[in-house]
Structures are given as structure tokens and as C-alpha cells.
Amino acid sequence: MNFAAPTSRVATSPKQQRGLQTLWSGVRQYRNTCKASGLGQDCQNRCQPSKSLQRSSERREMKPAQRDLHTSTAVNARATIPLDGKEVEISPILMRDLCQCPRCVHESSRQRLYSTADIPKEILVRSIESGEHQNGGINVRWTNDLPGFDAGHVTSISAETLRQINSSGTIPSPFQGATPRHQLWSAASANVPDFTYETYMKDDATVYEVVKQLKSHGLVFITGCPGVEASVAEVGERIGPVRDTLYGRTWDVRTVPKAINAAYTSGDLGFHTDLLYFQDPPHLQLLHCIQSSSKGGASVFADGFRAALDLYDTDRDAFNVLLNTPVNYHYEHPGANLYMATKPVFQTRPLRIGTTTYETLSEFLESWEARRQVVNKTHGTNVPALTVGDCLEKITWGPPFLAPCSLDPQSMEQTQHLNSSSCEEALNDKMDLWHSAAAKFNAFLSHPDGLHERLMKPGECVIFDNTRVLHSRRAFDSEDVGKARWLRGTYVDRDPYHSKMRVLRHKFGT
């Protein structure tokens, strides 16, 4: 597939210029997809437009300041590197930034001892030599190196690093590696295993199985936990530090009179995300059952990603409303705490391919699939398809904590020049659209076919993904009045959870 254009003509009219820009943008997106898919230089070369097309398009896209920067560094300063019998071109600034020598990276802290921004833009490769014991790696010496580095400074780059830059534009690191994909589940397909407290607390391999299960399904149980207050924190700290919130590091769930939280009542709790009125709610939630002599109050869990997929498949417009419409959540106790956050119900990963950002998930997935099929057919590769579940990152859902609907700040900026009736109408429209979409999502979320229900017994501790798996509790039976039921909970944030998964993946290699 060759996208090269004739070199004898240069677009001059605005329409021709726009056409060139669109074509060159599409070429770059396709090449970026090839890189991201791990395809080699051959594919990228065939996607290389002619120099005249590239130059004419770039001249019309760049502002004067950008043109000066482009011509003085990015194009004219590439270094030619031998690699596996061919030559590849890499930015000297990028190569210098790869240096891991003791003068550039502290040996014990593994933190940099220089700033990338301080690398001179005029830096050049003075010499390249084959590195010893590097199986094709190189040693690089510099001209115009960072201040304080003499001519003897050498940057060593492994062949593995060069190959990965060439094939995918990435750098080898312990942060890389396959992680379990989201496995969306229903009542019939839910795979929710139990792990014993004893093996979980002693065996890192068991912890790794737990965090992988949380990544794929978002729900797991630990059994046999000691019936003491400290147990839930001990279980959480096997993954990472527990998060201190307005409720403390750990907290109790008991039915109390004049409750300040819906969880402390005896009624049915609808599906919700905990602490969604925080800008950054905790990622994992843990609930340890210490005492329970009641017949009611079963814990119920639903895969929010699966319910979102059901809505996507049946009503794209409603899905997009919940993806793009921020609503207000609050925790309002003026004497002690006033928390508020504004966010949409659905949040996705960046919907971007190359330099193109897509407004809707359907447009992104359609574009990805078209490119995937071309790449796989042309090069015999197996780039995987993306699903809605792969793209979703967070579900924010909590009817008890919804604040009154209002125009979000961005909309206020857009309508501040209008009269009051226009603002009123905008808010009316927002409420009507969101209400309709939310009702459809709630129907999928609450459908019995999608629920995993469990009356937790003393010694059981559930861990679930608070950004994906929504939880609720059945109402207590009338016979349960006065009977003991005591759960103790805590939270773990996303960063330590993901760090633990990377560390254990690096340790066990799978």
C-alpha cells in the first residue's frame, strides 16, 4: 500500500490545501497505528508519502515559530543507527535521554540527575560504536552534550531498546507487560473465586491472582479472616496503603438511628459508587463481615461495564448522553463536611488514534476496527479488536448522592451571554436527556440477570473495583431488628493497586 503522491504538483488553492492536510493526517494516523500494533519498518515505509507532499502539507500546518523549531531540530538532526542489517533514524535528543549511566541516573534511587529540558537542541552524535556484551547494542559519544558532561561521556543503548523504538515507538521497562482484559460478566457468567486469608497473607502468588482477578472481573472474596477490627486493613495493605478519608482509615457499617449515611440505615441500598463526590474516588473497596446473625441485608454486585455495554448496544444516543453530560454529586453536612464533584456517569480512556481525537466511542471503535482489518490483512498480524469494555475506565453512579442538576461550568461559559430564558431552556434540555438515559442504564444495571448476590458470613471479606463494580444491599427482614450485623471497611487507591500488579507481574513473569 503506497500513499506517495506525484511530486510535480503542489496544492495552491484552499480546497487543495485542505485535501493535502486531510490526506497527510490520515497517512500519519495509519502509520501510528502500525507502530502501536508492533509492525515493522516495512509497513511504515510503504505508508511514507512523497517528500513534496509531506513538505507542502507541513508548511501549511505549521505556524512560523513551529516551522523554525521543525527545521532546526526534528528533521535535520536525526542520527542514523545500524540495526539488524538496516539503518534507522532516531532523534539525538531521544537517544541522549535514554542514558542510564551513573552520572545521569542515581544508582540507588533510580531517579534522574538531569532535566530533559536542559539537553541542548544542538546536540549531535559524535561517534557510534558497537557496545560490548549488548548483542547489537551501541555506545554513543556526543558533541554539544549537557553542561558538565565532558567528551568522555558515553550513552549505552541496548539492541532491545533500539528494536522496540523502531517497531513500536516504546521503551523496554518493568511497567510493560500484558494485563488481564476486562471480562464483562452477568449472573450466569460471573467468575468470582474465594481465596483463603491464610494463603493470601503469606503467599505473593496468591496476591497476584487476586489483583489479576480484580483487573479482569473487579470482584473477589477472601475467606477465613479473623473477626477483629484490624483484619480489613491487613487484607487491604497486602495490595497497598489503605486510604484515609473523612470516615477514617477503616470504618464500620452498622444500622444506627439518625444515620448520616444511607449505608447506616436498614433499608435497601441502590447500586452506587462509594465516595463519588470526591474528585478522585478510591479504586478498591473492601468490606469485612465481622458479625452477622440476620437473614436479610445480602450484598449485591453488578458489573457496571456490562450494563454500559448493554446500553451502548441498544441506544447509542443514551450512552453518549451519560458519557458527555456531567452531573453533580455531593455529601452535604455543613457542620463537618461539604464535598462536591461534577462528572459524567461514564468515563473512557482517551479516544485517540495517532493525532486524531474522536468525539464518540462508536466513531473511535469504527476507525480502530477499519485500521485493524487493513493492518492484519496486509501484514498477516493479529492486532486484537477493541471492545467497549476495553475503552471504559470508570462508572460514576450514586443516586443517594446526586445533587440538584445544573449547567456545568463549561456550559455556563457558553451561555453566559444569553438571556435567562435560554439558560433555563438549556438546563431543562439537559435534565430531560440525562433523566431518560439514566433510567435506561439503571434498568440494565438492576436486571436480575446481571446480579451477583451473596449473604456474607462472618470471616468473609469482599474486595471490588469501586470504579466498575457497583454494589448495593438488600433491606433487612423485620425479624432482623435488633440482631447484630457488623461490617468493617476500607479503601485502596488506584496507584498502589496498579503498582502491586506490575511488581508481581515482574516477579512471576506471567
Beta strands, then each sheet from edge to edge (+ up, - down):
strand 1: 79-83
strand 2: 86-90
strand 3: 124-130
strand 4: 138-143
strand 5: 154-157
strand 6: 194-196
strand 7: 219-223
strand 8: 251-253
strand 9: 269-272
strand 10: 284-292
strand 11: 299-303
strand 12: 327-333
strand 13: 337-343
strand 14: 346-348
strand 15: 352-353
strand 16: 356-357
strand 17: 392-395
strand 18: 451-454
strand 19: 461-465
strand 20: 469-473
strand 21: 485-492
sheet 1: 1+ 2-
sheet 2: 3+ 4- 5+
sheet 3: 6+ 7+ 19- 10+ 21- 8+
sheet 4: 9+ 20- 11+ 18-
sheet 5: 12+ 13-
sheet 6: 14+ 17-
sheet 7: 15+ 16-
end
